[in-house]
Amino acid sequence: MLAGTALVRFPVPGGRWHRGLQARRRLEQFFGRRVASRRRQPGPDLFSQLCQAEDDRGQRFSDADVVNHMIFLMMAAHDTSTLTLCAMMYYLARHPHWQQRLREESRALGKTRLIFTDLEQLTGIGQVMREALRLMPPVHGIPRRTVKPVQFNGATIPAGTFVMISPYVTQHMARHWPAPERFDPERFAPDRLPLPDPYQYIPFGGGAHKCIGLHFAELQIKTILHQILLRFEWSVPSHYRMPVNFTTLPKPADDLPVYLTALSPSRHPSTNP
Ligand code: HEM
């Protein structure tokens, strides 16, 4: 991913916009070359499904539509999930007792390769994921345009106004979250759910365009973190606070250096029941 937003939106060689356009062309070629074969021989994957999808009148997406959807999906699905994992790694490095709690939960499953129903049991990872998404939502601003006048906090926002909804701000509001800056996955303990207001927590957005991948993201994150927990311990110095670059999606400005220690193989299950 590019490190930040281009200030000059003109393809000056060496500049960010130029690099971005070059990278986009590579993705266009990568997906473009594969559309025809996916149309001929579809699999169960989303790329194939986009190639096959038809509306009520039997119309399909053009090749360019399919490619654009796939490029969007790369960001929507991949960058969000990796940044969530990154935030979780950071908070677990700073809170070793939570790291150990999750490791014990993973060890209790007694296997490395998980099946769908195993993931339900990794409730601690689920709680830590929700808290990391609260403190560091990968999509920290959601752009919208009002389609009609809206009353908000005593003011009228006219139709056609560009508004930015910020999960980051909402999820750090003291009126919704006691001690909002504190990492506390217990906020999402089953006996404290549901939340008083569903819109106080919006890392996946809300309404018609709410994330379609939120459950898939959780499955993927649990699967990956389970492997890491079984194989490694990691930490950061006690005074360390991750600097965040919010220019695009919130990513560690210093690439988050962690001390990684391999656990002895005898400490993790090597065979699957
Ligand atoms: C932790 C990971 C993820 C986060 C935080 C996240 C966040 C979001 C947010 C905030 C939106 C709403 C944007 C809006 O309202 O304008 C969104 C939409 C979307 N997400 Fe995710 N997402 C994640 C993972 C995924 C995954 C894994 C996929 C696909 C496999 C995915 C696919 C999509 C798509 C296709 C949309 C657009 C939905 C629409 O416009 O109708 N996301 N996501």
Residues whose N, C-alpha, C, O or C-beta is under 5 A from the ligand:
A	BS01	HEM	A76 A77 T80 S81 T84 P138 V139 I142 P143 I202 P203 F204 G205 G206 A208 H209 K210 C211 I212 G213 L214 F216 A217
